[in-house]
Amino acid sequence: MPKLYYPTADELRGDQPLAERVWFLRYQHLLVGLANTNEGRDLLCIDPWRKVPYPVVAVKYNCVKFYLGRYRGRDWWRSDFRVGAKWGNVIRYRWRAIQKVLDKENLRQLLAWPPVRLPNGRLVPVLAGGTHTTYFPQPDPETTTVDGVLQRNIANPGAAWATLRAGAGTNAFPSIVTAEPFLQQAATTTDQYTILARGIFLFDTSDIPDTDTKDSATLSLFGTALDNGLTSAMVLNLVSSNPFSNTDLTITPNDDYATARFGTTKFVTGGKTHASWSTTAYNDFTLNADGLTNISLTGISKFGSRSDHDIDNVAPGGPFTANQQDHAQCRFADQTGTAEDPKLVVTHTAPTNFIPRAVVF
């Protein structure tokens, strides 16, 4: 019985398939870039970074080549050969997914820049971000880390801003579901204030390998409410913190509210504007170099939240009428589950230097 043959759109255009070796050579720069991402290694069936922490420098239809580093004045390489067209077949079977990700704009989003320069001068794009690890403070009863809010809250007629800022704390909330880590309230008397709050967020990041590089990090708070009653817009920022205990917040006998327990170096360049605070989703604070330095690879990473008015000791202004305040409210670790908890996401990569224990020829 005769069979009907329908030419494909490619055939109708007169397209001809490339020889396998030619195809891998022509698209080598894109394949190498893809092979140096987590997603690409999974898609191409290449050992993951945690198992083979070396950059891929070549992908052939039957071979993947890694650069291991320099040792005793020599460059070292590893090639993973397979019988047959291992990676040629992988790409054929997964062509739709690979074709999509090889789009230059899609691939660019997966890669870090600038690329690594090999000893021979060749540039190799590397994994964007490495390992992503997420940390949360502990809910009550805390055994390792705590989060919460500290306040100085005084009655009208209030106090001058500098006095309110530098005074002793009056309230500590170490076990709370929802609160204001950013809060400042004016009194009914001109140039006087009644409330200032600061937040504490501790994370146990000791499981990050000591030898890893901290590439980037984001601390996120799930917003639930916002009030903007003062004329001088509040800017939200993160600093270091140092409560007397890693598992509790107090004002007596130790005052965790005191300015001495908080840093003044701003961990978010430019801060986060009060108006941009989401009340239904996470608010991300991308840490700058100082913020990354504050992340401990051996113990607890301790962060605090302060407004720029608080950090810089600049009064926020009025109006000086009843209960006029700026605040940004969020969830804390005592919220059920972790879907809305404060979280710290750290991106870190293992070193790629190769130190062989034995070389067999």
C-alpha positions as CSV (number, residue, x, y, z in Angstrom):
1,M,0.0,0.0,0.0
2,P,1.5,3.4,-1.0
3,K,2.3,5.8,1.8
4,L,1.7,9.5,1.6
5,Y,4.7,11.8,2.3
6,Y,4.2,15.4,3.4
7,P,7.3,17.6,3.3
8,T,8.1,19.6,6.4
9,A,8.2,23.4,6.4
10,D,11.9,23.2,6.6
11,E,12.1,21.0,3.6
12,L,9.7,23.3,1.6
13,R,12.1,26.2,2.3
14,G,15.0,24.0,1.0
15,D,16.7,23.8,4.4
16,Q,19.4,21.1,4.6
17,P,20.5,19.5,7.9
18,L,24.0,20.3,9.1
19,A,26.5,17.5,9.8
20,E,26.6,16.8,13.5
21,R,30.2,18.0,13.9
22,V,29.5,21.2,12.0
23,W,26.4,21.9,14.0
24,F,28.3,21.6,17.4
25,L,31.1,23.7,16.0
26,R,28.8,26.5,14.8
27,Y,26.8,26.7,18.0
28,Q,29.7,26.0,20.4
29,H,29.6,29.4,22.1
30,L,26.0,29.0,23.0
31,L,26.3,25.4,24.1
32,V,29.2,26.2,26.4
33,G,27.2,29.0,27.9
34,L,24.3,26.7,28.5
35,A,26.5,24.0,29.9
36,N,27.7,26.4,32.6
37,T,24.3,27.0,34.2
38,N,22.3,24.7,36.6
39,E,19.4,24.6,34.1
40,G,21.7,23.8,31.2
41,R,23.5,20.9,32.9
42,D,20.2,19.3,33.8
43,L,18.9,19.8,30.3
44,L,22.1,18.5,28.6
45,C,22.5,15.6,31.1
46,I,25.9,16.9,32.3
47,D,27.0,16.2,35.9
48,P,25.7,19.1,38.2
49,W,28.0,21.7,39.6
50,R,27.9,20.2,43.1
51,K,29.4,16.9,41.7
52,V,31.8,18.5,39.1
53,P,32.5,22.1,40.2
54,Y,34.5,23.0,37.1
55,P,33.5,25.2,34.1
56,V,32.7,23.4,30.8
57,V,34.9,24.7,28.0
58,A,33.7,22.5,25.1
59,V,30.6,20.5,24.2
60,K,30.9,18.0,21.3
61,Y,28.4,15.4,20.1
62,N,30.1,12.7,22.1
63,C,32.3,14.6,24.6
64,V,32.1,17.3,27.3
65,K,35.4,19.0,28.4
66,F,36.0,20.7,31.8
67,Y,38.8,23.0,32.8
68,L,40.1,21.9,36.2
69,G,42.5,24.7,37.0
70,R,46.2,25.3,37.2
71,Y,48.5,23.2,39.3
72,R,52.3,23.2,39.4
73,G,52.6,25.5,36.4
74,R,50.3,23.4,34.2
75,D,46.6,23.7,33.2
76,W,44.5,20.6,33.8
77,W,41.5,19.4,31.9
78,R,39.0,16.6,32.1
79,S,37.1,15.2,29.1
80,D,34.0,13.0,29.5
81,F,33.8,10.8,26.4
82,R,30.8,8.5,25.5
83,V,30.4,5.9,22.9
84,G,28.1,7.1,20.2
85,A,26.6,10.5,19.9
86,K,25.6,11.0,23.6
87,W,25.0,14.8,23.5
88,G,23.9,14.8,19.9
89,N,21.1,12.5,20.9
90,V,20.2,14.5,24.0
91,I,19.8,17.6,21.9
92,R,17.7,15.8,19.3
93,Y,15.4,14.3,21.9
94,R,15.1,17.6,23.9
95,W,15.3,19.9,20.9
96,R,12.2,22.1,21.7
97,A,13.5,23.0,25.2
98,I,17.1,23.4,24.0
99,Q,16.1,25.6,21.1
100,K,14.2,27.8,23.4
101,V,17.0,28.3,25.9
102,L,19.6,28.8,23.3
103,D,17.9,32.0,22.3
104,K,20.6,34.6,23.3
105,E,18.3,36.7,25.5
106,N,17.1,33.7,27.4
107,L,20.6,32.4,27.8
108,R,21.9,35.7,28.9
109,Q,19.6,35.7,31.9
110,L,21.1,32.4,33.1
111,L,24.7,33.6,32.9
112,A,26.9,35.7,35.0
113,W,29.0,38.5,33.5
114,P,31.9,39.1,33.1
115,P,32.9,35.6,32.0
116,V,36.0,33.7,33.3
117,R,39.2,34.1,31.3
118,L,41.1,30.8,30.9
119,P,44.9,30.7,30.8
120,N,44.8,30.5,27.0
121,G,42.9,33.7,26.8
122,R,39.5,32.2,26.0
123,L,36.5,33.6,27.8
124,V,34.0,31.1,29.3
125,P,30.6,32.3,30.5
126,V,30.0,30.9,34.0
127,L,27.0,29.9,36.1
128,A,24.9,32.8,37.2
129,G,24.5,32.6,40.9
130,G,25.7,29.1,41.8
131,T,23.8,27.6,44.7
132,H,20.7,29.4,46.1
133,T,20.1,28.7,49.8
134,T,17.0,30.1,51.7
135,Y,17.0,30.8,55.4
136,F,14.2,31.7,57.9
137,P,14.3,32.8,61.5
138,Q,12.8,30.3,64.0
139,P,9.3,30.7,65.5
140,D,8.7,30.4,69.2
141,P,10.3,28.6,71.0
142,E,13.5,29.8,69.4
143,T,16.6,27.6,69.8
144,T,18.9,29.2,67.2
145,T,17.5,32.4,65.8
146,V,14.9,35.0,66.6
147,D,13.1,37.8,64.8
148,G,10.9,40.5,66.1
149,V,10.4,44.2,66.9
150,L,11.7,46.6,69.5
151,Q,10.1,50.0,70.3
152,R,10.5,53.1,72.3
153,N,7.0,54.3,73.0
154,I,6.3,57.3,75.1
155,A,3.2,59.4,75.8
156,N,2.5,62.9,74.6
157,P,3.9,65.5,74.6
158,G,6.7,63.1,73.4
159,A,10.4,64.0,73.0
160,A,12.8,65.4,70.5
161,W,13.7,63.1,67.7
162,A,17.3,62.6,68.9
163,T,16.1,61.9,72.4
164,L,13.5,59.3,71.2
165,R,16.1,57.7,69.0
166,A,18.8,57.4,71.6
167,G,16.6,56.5,74.6
168,A,15.9,53.2,76.2
169,G,13.4,50.7,74.7
170,T,10.0,50.3,76.2
171,N,8.6,47.2,74.3
172,A,10.1,44.0,72.9
173,F,8.2,41.6,70.7
174,P,10.3,38.4,70.1
175,S,7.3,36.1,69.3
176,I,4.8,37.9,67.0
177,V,2.9,37.1,63.9
178,T,2.5,40.6,62.4
179,A,4.2,43.8,63.4
180,E,5.9,47.0,62.1
181,P,9.7,46.7,61.8
182,F,9.6,50.3,60.4
183,L,7.6,52.7,62.5
184,Q,7.9,56.4,63.5
185,Q,5.1,58.5,65.0
186,A,4.9,62.3,65.6
187,A,3.5,63.8,68.8
188,T,0.8,66.5,69.0
189,T,3.5,69.0,70.1
190,T,5.6,70.5,67.3
191,D,8.9,68.8,66.7
192,Q,8.2,66.1,69.2
193,Y,7.8,62.3,68.6
194,T,6.3,59.4,70.5
195,I,7.2,56.1,68.8
196,L,10.2,54.7,67.0
197,A,10.5,51.0,66.1
198,R,13.4,48.8,64.8
199,G,13.3,45.2,63.6
200,I,15.6,42.2,64.3
201,F,16.1,39.4,61.8
202,L,18.5,36.6,62.6
203,F,19.4,33.7,60.2
204,D,21.5,30.6,60.8
205,T,23.7,30.6,57.7
206,S,26.5,28.4,59.2
207,D,25.9,25.6,56.7
208,I,27.3,27.6,53.8
209,P,30.8,26.1,53.1
210,D,33.5,28.4,54.5
211,T,35.3,28.4,51.2
212,D,32.3,29.5,49.1
213,T,32.0,32.9,47.6
214,K,29.0,35.0,48.5
215,D,27.8,36.2,45.2
216,S,24.5,37.9,46.1
217,A,21.8,37.9,48.7
218,T,18.3,39.2,49.2
219,L,16.4,39.7,52.4
220,S,12.6,39.7,51.9
221,L,9.7,40.7,54.1
222,F,6.1,39.8,53.4
223,G,4.2,43.1,53.6
224,T,0.7,43.3,55.1
225,A,0.0,47.0,55.8
226,L,1.3,50.5,55.1
227,D,0.7,54.0,56.6
228,N,2.1,57.2,55.2
229,G,1.0,60.0,57.6
230,L,4.2,62.1,57.8
231,T,5.3,64.7,55.2
232,S,8.9,63.5,55.0
233,A,8.8,60.2,53.1
234,M,10.4,57.3,55.0
235,V,13.1,55.3,53.3
236,L,13.5,51.7,54.5
237,N,16.9,50.1,55.0
238,L,18.8,47.2,56.6
239,V,21.8,47.4,58.9
240,S,23.6,45.0,61.2
241,S,22.2,44.1,64.6
242,N,23.6,42.5,67.7
243,P,20.9,41.6,70.3
244,F,22.2,40.2,73.6
245,S,20.7,36.8,72.8
246,N,20.3,35.0,69.5
247,T,17.0,33.5,70.7
248,D,15.2,36.3,72.5
249,L,14.6,40.1,72.5
250,T,14.4,42.1,75.7
251,I,14.5,45.6,77.0
252,T,15.2,44.6,80.6
253,P,17.7,43.8,82.0
254,N,19.4,44.1,78.6
255,D,18.1,46.8,76.1
256,D,18.2,45.4,72.6
257,Y,16.5,48.6,71.3
258,A,19.6,50.7,72.1
259,T,21.3,52.3,69.2
260,A,24.5,50.5,70.3
261,R,22.9,47.2,69.3
262,F,22.4,48.4,65.7
263,G,24.8,49.4,62.9
264,T,24.6,52.5,60.9
265,T,26.1,51.1,57.6
266,K,23.3,50.8,55.1
267,F,23.1,47.4,53.5
268,V,20.7,48.4,50.7
269,T,22.1,51.0,48.3
270,G,19.5,53.8,48.1
271,G,17.1,51.9,50.4
272,K,13.5,51.0,49.6
273,T,11.0,53.8,49.3
274,H,8.1,53.7,51.7
275,A,5.6,54.1,48.8
276,S,6.9,51.0,47.1
277,W,6.1,48.7,50.0
278,S,3.8,45.9,48.9
279,T,1.0,44.9,51.4
280,T,0.3,41.6,49.6
281,A,3.6,40.2,48.6
282,Y,7.3,40.0,49.5
283,N,9.3,43.2,49.6
284,D,12.9,42.4,48.5
285,F,16.0,44.1,49.9
286,T,19.0,43.4,47.6
287,L,22.1,43.5,49.8
288,N,25.1,45.5,48.7
289,A,28.8,44.5,49.4
290,D,28.5,45.6,53.0
291,G,25.4,43.5,53.4
292,L,27.1,40.5,51.9
293,T,30.0,40.9,54.3
294,N,27.5,40.8,57.2
295,I,26.5,37.2,56.2
296,S,28.3,34.7,58.4
297,L,29.6,31.4,57.0
298,T,30.3,30.1,60.5
299,G,27.3,31.2,62.6
300,I,24.3,33.6,62.8
301,S,23.8,36.4,60.3
302,K,22.2,39.3,62.2
303,F,20.2,42.0,60.4
304,G,18.2,44.9,61.7
305,S,15.7,47.2,60.1
306,R,15.8,51.0,60.5
307,S,14.5,54.0,58.5
308,D,17.0,56.4,57.0
309,H,15.6,59.0,59.5
310,D,16.7,56.7,62.3
311,I,20.1,55.8,60.9
312,D,21.0,59.4,59.9
313,N,19.4,61.0,63.0
314,V,17.3,63.3,60.9
315,A,13.8,64.1,62.2
316,P,11.0,63.1,59.9
317,G,8.8,66.2,60.4
318,G,5.0,66.5,61.0
319,P,2.2,67.0,60.8
320,F,2.0,67.2,64.6
321,T,-1.5,66.0,65.2
322,A,-2.9,62.9,66.8
323,N,-1.3,59.6,65.8
324,Q,0.4,60.7,62.6
325,Q,2.9,58.0,61.6
326,D,4.8,56.2,58.9
327,H,4.9,52.5,59.2
328,A,5.5,49.4,57.1
329,Q,4.1,46.2,58.5
330,C,5.1,42.6,57.7
331,R,4.8,38.9,58.8
332,F,7.3,37.3,61.2
333,A,8.4,33.8,61.8
334,D,5.5,33.0,64.2
335,Q,3.1,33.1,61.2
336,T,2.1,29.5,60.5
337,G,4.3,27.9,58.0
338,T,7.1,29.7,56.1
339,A,5.3,30.9,53.0
340,E,5.2,34.5,54.4
341,D,8.1,34.4,56.9
342,P,11.1,36.7,56.7
343,K,13.6,35.0,54.5
344,L,17.2,35.4,53.4
345,V,18.2,34.0,50.0
346,V,22.0,33.7,49.6
347,T,23.6,32.8,46.3
348,H,27.0,31.3,46.7
349,T,29.5,29.4,44.6
350,A,32.2,26.9,45.4
351,P,35.8,27.6,44.4
352,T,37.0,26.1,41.1
353,N,40.7,25.8,41.9
354,F,41.8,22.2,41.3
355,I,44.2,20.7,43.9
356,P,44.8,17.0,42.9
357,R,45.5,14.5,45.7
358,A,47.1,12.1,43.1
359,V,47.8,12.2,39.5
360,V,47.9,8.9,37.6
361,F,49.4,8.6,34.1
